[in-house]
Amino acid sequence: MCIVVIAGGPNKDLTSLLPRLKTAESLICADSGADALRPFGILPDEVWGDMDSISEDTRNWISENHIHTRLFPVEKDMTDSEICLRSVPKEKEILFVTSLLGRTDHVMANLFLTMKLKEEGRRITATDGVTWVFPLRGQCRFDIPGHLVREDYTCSLIPMGRGAEGVSTIGMKYPLFEKTILPGSSLTVSNEFRMEEKEHGFTMSGGTVLVIVTPRS
């Protein structure tokens, strides 16, 4: 179980996430994130934000179901999403449901925020319901979740900060062995899974990187 935070913005597909949403320890919507949830009839535990982009129908739904809300001013130093994410206790795992095909500034800000929270020691994964983003830091091994190991999916490593060192692949078509990858390099974009292998993932000795698993098209 984890705490799910649903951000506002377009292009989120919650269909594949329904089992996770229904069993979440807590479900928090950031502002118009509630618009995405309402069609599925799942009630959030809380809706936080300045409520500047939420629809009137969703406002009524929130009121009719007595869903707890926390209001914040429109002009503030953090987005509604960051306020929600930082409210989660540090020991809890977070599933961050956010737009990955929306406004470029919002997408980039949320991906960098995901990485920053990981650097702070948080356990966090981001997804729009189709594409999955896993931030990695430091010496670690990461195994791709089995449901994402598919022939029609690709897996990219996007180095962040100063990059990542000692990166090696496990069960991937294009192998790496203790490779240093730097921001701006396209070397580790669109790798593929070797389906005959039983394990798929990466190891690295240091640095920061986003693992992005997404359909080919």
C-alpha positions in Angstrom: 0.0 0.0 0.0 1.1 3.6 -0.7 -0.2 7.1 -0.6 -1.5 8.3 -4.0 -1.2 12.0 -5.0 -3.1 13.0 -8.1 -2.0 16.2 -9.7 -4.1 18.4 -12.0 -3.5 18.7 -15.7 -4.6 16.8 -18.8 -3.6 13.4 -20.4 -3.9 11.2 -17.4 -5.3 7.7 -17.8 -6.4 6.3 -14.5 -8.0 3.2 -15.9 -4.9 1.0 -15.4 -4.4 2.5 -11.9 -7.8 1.7 -10.5 -6.7 -1.3 -8.3 -4.0 0.9 -6.8 -6.4 3.8 -6.2 -9.0 1.6 -4.5 -6.4 0.1 -2.1 -4.4 3.2 -1.5 -3.6 4.0 2.2 -4.6 7.5 1.4 -5.7 9.3 -1.7 -5.0 13.0 -2.1 -6.0 15.2 -5.1 -4.2 18.4 -5.9 -6.8 20.8 -7.1 -8.2 19.6 -10.5 -6.7 16.2 -9.9 -10.1 15.6 -8.5 -11.6 16.2 -12.0 -9.7 13.1 -13.2 -10.8 10.9 -10.3 -14.5 11.9 -10.2 -15.7 9.8 -13.3 -14.6 6.6 -11.6 -16.7 7.2 -8.5 -13.7 6.8 -6.2 -13.7 9.4 -3.3 -10.4 11.0 -2.4 -9.6 11.4 1.3 -8.7 15.0 0.7 -8.5 17.7 -2.0 -5.9 20.3 -1.5 -5.1 23.5 -3.5 -6.2 27.0 -4.5 -9.2 25.5 -6.4 -8.5 27.8 -9.4 -8.9 25.2 -12.1 -11.3 22.6 -10.6 -14.6 22.2 -12.5 -18.0 23.3 -11.0 -19.3 19.7 -11.3 -16.3 18.5 -9.2 -16.8 21.2 -6.7 -20.4 20.1 -6.2 -19.2 16.4 -6.0 -16.7 17.3 -3.3 -19.4 19.2 -1.3 -22.1 16.5 -1.7 -19.7 13.8 -0.5 -18.3 15.9 2.4 -14.7 15.4 1.1 -12.2 17.2 3.3 -10.5 20.2 1.5 -7.6 22.4 2.3 -7.5 25.8 0.6 -4.3 27.7 -0.3 -3.9 31.1 -1.9 -3.4 31.2 -5.7 -0.1 33.2 -5.3 2.3 31.0 -3.3 5.8 29.6 -3.4 4.9 26.0 -4.2 2.5 24.3 -6.6 -0.5 22.5 -5.3 1.2 19.2 -6.2 4.3 20.0 -4.2 2.3 21.0 -1.2 0.5 17.7 -1.3 3.6 15.6 -1.9 5.4 17.3 1.0 2.5 16.6 3.3 3.1 12.8 3.0 5.1 11.4 6.0 8.7 10.7 4.9 8.5 7.0 5.7 5.5 6.5 3.4 5.7 5.4 -0.3 4.2 7.8 -2.8 2.6 7.1 -6.2 2.5 10.5 -8.0 -0.1 10.5 -10.7 0.7 13.5 -13.0 0.5 14.7 -16.6 3.6 13.7 -18.6 2.2 15.0 -21.9 0.9 18.3 -20.8 2.5 21.8 -20.6 6.3 21.4 -20.9 7.0 23.6 -17.9 4.6 21.7 -15.7 5.9 18.3 -16.8 9.6 19.3 -16.3 8.9 20.8 -12.9 7.1 17.7 -11.7 9.8 15.4 -13.0 12.5 17.5 -11.3 10.4 17.5 -8.1 10.1 13.7 -8.2 13.9 13.5 -8.4 14.4 16.0 -5.6 12.1 14.1 -3.3 14.0 10.9 -4.1 17.3 12.7 -3.2 15.7 13.7 0.1 15.2 10.0 0.8 11.5 9.7 -0.3 10.2 6.5 -2.0 8.3 7.9 -5.0 7.2 6.8 -8.5 5.5 9.0 -11.1 3.1 8.0 -13.8 0.3 9.3 -16.0 -1.2 5.8 -16.1 0.7 4.9 -19.3 4.3 6.0 -18.8 6.1 5.2 -15.6 9.0 7.2 -14.1 11.3 5.8 -11.4 13.9 8.1 -9.9 17.2 6.5 -8.8 20.0 7.8 -6.7 23.3 6.6 -5.3 24.5 3.0 -5.3 21.6 0.8 -6.1 20.0 -1.9 -8.2 16.6 -1.4 -9.8 14.4 -4.1 -11.3 11.8 -3.1 -13.8 8.3 -4.2 -12.5 7.2 -7.3 -14.4 4.0 -5.7 -15.8 6.1 -3.2 -17.6 8.5 -5.7 -19.3 6.8 -5.8 -22.7 8.0 -6.1 -26.3 6.0 -3.0 -27.2 7.6 -0.9 -24.4 10.9 1.0 -24.3 13.1 1.9 -21.4 15.2 5.1 -21.2 17.7 6.3 -18.7 17.7 10.1 -18.3 20.7 11.3 -16.2 20.0 14.2 -13.9 22.2 16.6 -12.0 25.8 15.6 -12.7 24.8 12.3 -14.2 25.3 8.7 -13.1 28.4 6.5 -12.7 28.9 2.8 -13.0 25.7 2.1 -14.9 25.2 -1.5 -16.0 22.2 -3.1 -17.7 20.4 -6.3 -16.8 18.4 -8.1 -19.5 18.4 -5.2 -22.0 19.0 -5.4 -25.7 21.7 -2.7 -25.7 24.1 -3.5 -22.9 26.0 -1.1 -20.7 28.8 -2.1 -18.3 29.9 0.4 -15.6 29.2 3.3 -17.9 29.2 6.9 -16.9 26.2 8.8 -18.5 26.0 12.6 -18.5 23.0 14.9 -18.9 22.3 15.7 -22.5 23.5 12.3 -23.8 21.0 10.3 -25.9 23.0 7.1 -25.5 20.5 5.6 -23.0 17.3 6.5 -24.8 14.9 3.8 -26.0 16.5 0.6 -24.9 14.5 -2.6 -25.3 13.9 -5.6 -23.1 15.3 -9.0 -24.0 12.2 -11.0 -23.4 14.1 -14.3 -23.0 15.7 -13.0 -19.9 14.2 -13.4 -16.5 15.4 -10.2 -14.9 15.4 -6.7 -16.4 16.9 -3.5 -14.9 20.0 -1.5 -14.0 22.7 -1.1 -11.4 24.7 2.0 -10.8 27.4 3.1 -8.3 26.4 6.7 -7.9 24.6 9.7 -9.3 21.0 10.4 -10.2 18.9 9.1 -13.1 15.2 8.8 -14.1 14.2 5.4 -15.5 11.3 6.0 -17.9 9.3 3.0 -19.2 6.8 3.9 -21.9 5.0 2.4 -25.0 6.8 2.8 -28.3 4.1 4.9 -29.7 
